[in-house]
């Protein structure tokens, strides 16, 4: 995973735990998940809009 070994991942997890505390981590992960979902939805919308634009331009050429 990104060229990180198990020791590096454990160190990063420990630092995050110390910085934010055990109670705050689920809230952070929930927000991160919502952000990723929103990003993916936005990318799908852009792809759909690009396809519609291409279809219109193909029809105009004929």
C-alpha positions in Angstrom: 0.0 0.0 0.0 1.8 3.1 -1.3 5.1 1.5 -0.6 4.6 1.5 3.2 5.4 -1.4 5.3 3.5 -2.6 8.4 5.8 -0.7 10.8 5.3 2.6 9.0 1.5 2.1 9.0 1.5 1.4 12.7 3.6 4.5 13.5 1.2 6.7 11.5 -1.8 5.1 13.2 -0.2 5.7 16.6 0.5 9.4 15.8 -3.1 9.9 14.6 -4.4 8.3 17.8 -2.2 10.5 19.9 -3.2 13.7 18.0 -6.9 13.2 17.8 -7.8 10.7 20.5 -9.9 7.6 20.3 -13.3 9.4 20.4 -12.5 11.7 17.5 -11.2 9.2 15.0 -14.6 7.7 14.0 -15.9 11.2 13.2 -12.8 11.9 11.1 -13.1 8.7 9.2 -16.9 9.4 8.6 -16.1 12.8 7.2 -13.3 11.4 5.0 -15.7 8.7 3.7 -18.3 11.3 2.8 -15.7 13.4 1.1 -14.5 10.5 -1.0 -18.1 9.6 -1.9 -18.9 13.2 -2.9 -15.7 13.3 -5.1 -16.7 10.0 -6.8 -20.2 11.3 -7.5 -18.8 14.5 -8.9 -16.5 12.6 -11.2 -19.4 10.4 -12.5 -21.4 13.6 -13.2 -18.5 15.1 -15.2 -18.2 11.9 -17.2 -21.9 11.9 -17.9 -21.8 15.5 -19.0 -18.9 14.8 -21.2 -20.7 11.9 -22.9 -23.8 14.1 -23.5 -21.6 16.9 -25.0 -19.9 14.4 -27.3 -23.3 12.9 -28.4 -24.5 16.4 -29.3 -21.4 17.3 -31.2 -21.5 14.0 -33.1 -25.2 14.7 -34.1 -24.3 18.2 -35.3 -21.5 16.9 -37.6 -24.0 14.6 -39.4 
